[in-house]
Every structure is written in structure tokens, then in C-alpha cells.
Amino acid sequence: MQLFDVYPLLDIEPVSALGCTVTDAQGVRYLDLYGGHAVISIGHGHPHYVARMEQQLRKIGFYSNSVQNSLQKELAHKLGILSGYPDYALFLCNSGAEANENAFKLAAYKTGKSKILAFSKAFHGRTAGAVACSDKPSIRSPFCFPDDSVCFLPFEDSEAVEKELKSGDYAAVIIEGIQGVGGIVTPSAAFMQTLHRLCNQYQVPLILDEIQSGYGRTGAFFAHQHYGIEADLITVAKGMGNGFPVGGVLISPDFTPRHGQLGTTFGGNHLACAAALAVLEVMEQESLITNAQKIGDYLFEQLSGVSKGISGLRGKGLMIGFESGPEYPGLRNDLIYKEHCFTGASGSNTIRLLPPLCLTMAEAKQFMTSLNHIINE
Ligand SMILES: Cc1ncc(COP(=O)(O)O)c(C=O)c1O
């Protein structure tokens, strides 16, 4: 059997990794400013993470959601405290798209409505509901929600948002804390505050997709906390398990659970909880949110001083985007193949920096040396 060929692949095979370094099958070491697509949060192979996972696997790796699992309760408690949402409830699942699907369901159950308001350039995942709310027609199959079930509006158009919400048709509004796949696009605090107010006014649940921008990446636990707002439902995945598949929905106390309303076979299994707990423990012990802010500020300052080759610098903490100029069409590939430095991409010329939150100052400097080297070559 062959693999179903849906991914354009880099010609590199990572075989081991530690901290922010990935080593390939030929023994070449790469500085990782991509984190396997914003997934590696506390660093590759963190000793505490490895030990906790190993110990858990020796005890019990999985049992179904029909029995008591105190690790789930421990995780919900710790996540509530560290994220600033101690009175919310947690539903555990396996991926980002699945977290969004469950958030849509909860909102629809609560309101009795079915329409979703989303935003231009949004990406919320590949499953039916999530892809319908992603502003990327090329990834939608004919098996999809009807076109009029999702309305896309541009950021900053509060009037249009109000006009839609007034209609009384909406189950939810979904927005990313900072758009990732869309190319690191940050809504203004004023727009987010208005959106929050309008959702409250028209009683439409606000879903914050923090799958990429959450878990400390931007220098706050959630990106929306920079705007001084709260959400009704918050979706998480990626950095939550540092590579182990785990996702979740943080649910406001306004939602009342009912048995059978949501469910999953694998979600919240023992190993996933051990991974997610290890991530939170390391984030806390090593002050990784503060580090993301500090190193992110340094990178931002250094990048804004680069006088040619890049433009449109944006982002917060360790979620940074910029465009490579037309004279450097292969900047990402040059960084990878010549300087041995992984970064993310978006579209044809946007570079995304999404490194592990433990990136050191020395590693940030190493990246700047590599970038300047290519630009000035
Ligand atoms: C903002 C956002 N939401 C949802 C998803 C989907 O997550 P997953 O691939 O785990 O389903 C992604 C993945 O890139 C994302 O960036």
C-alpha cells in the first residue's frame, strides 16, 4: 500500500529532537522555529514530559469515558487556574477541528439556531463544520454545509456584524485569537471588544479558536486576553499536548451539560491527560509564557530592524509573520536547506515563526544571523 499523497513534503526526515533542535536521518541539526506547526510548546523531548508519559503508559494508557478518570479532573482544574477560566468546564477531544465541531454543537444546542458567523481568511479545521467556517473554498468538498449556513465578514466591520447578529439566526460567532493559517492577522482590541459586546447584546455565544494562538504562544495564556475580553467557548489543541494528539473546549458556566450531548472514544484518555498535564506543569515551572513574550519581543525588534528583503512584520509573542520580498522567493526553503532553520509558511511568501515557547535568546540570535545571512548573501 502507498500513502495517499495529499501533502507537499520537504525532503527532510526528522528522526530525533530535543528542545528547539530537530535532527534528520543524516545527522543534520535544524533550529526549529516552526514547532511542527505550532504544536511543540514546551520543547521536543522535555525530560519531565517524557517521564510523565512513560510512567503513565506503564500504569494505564487508555480506558473509555465510561469510567472515573481523575487525571481528567486534575487537568481541568490546572487548566482552569493557569488559563484564568477557573469556573469553566472542560470537554476533552483529540484535535483542533474536533474541538471546534463540539463548540458549534454546544452553541447550536443552547441557542436552537444553526448559522455561524466567521471571518475573512479564517481557518478552523478540516471536518465538515470546521471547514465550512474556514474561508478557503479550495479545501471544501461538495460534502459540506450549505453556503448560507456560514457568513464571512471582514475584520473590523462592526456594523456588518451587528446587522447579522440582529437577524436572530445565529448559533455562534467564531474567531481566532490571532489568525494563523490566514497569515498571522491580528484583529484590533477595539474590534474584539465590540464583537464581545455585540455577542452579549444579541445573546450569541462567542467562540474563540485559540488552537494556534493559545497556550501561552502570544505572551498571554490566550491571545484574546490581550484584548481584555472573555469568550463563552474556547477551543484548544496543538500546544496542549506538545505533540500528543489532544484537544478541548473550555465551556462557560452558562452551558448546562446533558448526558449524551457530546462524546468521543479517545478524547481525554490517560496518556493524553498525562501529556497535557506535563505541558502545563512545565509551562508553569519554566515560566514559558513570560519567555514567549520576552523572546518574541526580541525577535520582533530585530526583525523590524532588517532593512531589506522582508516586510509587513506582525504578530505577538512567539507568533510572528512577515512577507519575504520578491527578490527572495525561496526564503523559507533557503532558511531550511542552506541555514538549517525550520519556519512555517502561509501562502506563497508569508513566513510564520511558531517556535517552541522555550526558545532561548541564543537560539533567537542564531535565527537572526541565518536570516541576515541569506538576505545579505
Ligand atoms: C486556528 C486553527 N483552528 C483549527 C485548526 C485545526 O486543528 P487540527 O488540525 O488539530 O484539526 C488549526 C490547524 O492548523 C488552526 O490553526
The ligand as a MOL file (V3000), in Angstrom:
LIG
                    3D

  0  0  0     0  0            999 V3000
M  V30 BEGIN CTAB
M  V30 COUNTS 16 16 0 0 0
M  V30 BEGIN ATOM
M  V30 1 C -6.7690 28.2180 14.2640 0
M  V30 2 C -6.8870 26.7650 13.9400 0
M  V30 3 N -8.0480 26.1250 14.1950 0
M  V30 4 C -8.2020 24.8170 13.9390 0
M  V30 5 C -7.1740 24.0750 13.4000 0
M  V30 6 C -7.3760 22.6020 13.1170 0
M  V30 7 O -6.6670 21.8470 14.0300 0
M  V30 8 P -6.4140 20.2800 13.7350 0
M  V30 9 O -5.5030 20.2140 12.5510 0
M  V30 10 O -5.7970 19.7670 15.0090 0
M  V30 11 O -7.7380 19.6730 13.4640 0
M  V30 12 C -5.9540 24.6930 13.1060 0
M  V30 13 C -4.8400 23.9220 12.4910 0
M  V30 14 O -3.9260 24.4490 11.9160 0
M  V30 15 C -5.8050 26.0660 13.3800 0
M  V30 16 O -4.6610 26.7130 13.1190 0
M  V30 END ATOM
M  V30 BEGIN BOND
M  V30 1 1 1 2
M  V30 2 1 2 3
M  V30 3 2 2 15
M  V30 4 2 3 4
M  V30 5 1 4 5
M  V30 6 1 5 6
M  V30 7 2 5 12
M  V30 8 1 6 7
M  V30 9 1 7 8
M  V30 10 2 8 9
M  V30 11 1 8 10
M  V30 12 1 8 11
M  V30 13 1 12 13
M  V30 14 1 12 15
M  V30 15 2 13 14
M  V30 16 1 15 16
M  V30 END BOND
M  V30 END CTAB
M  END
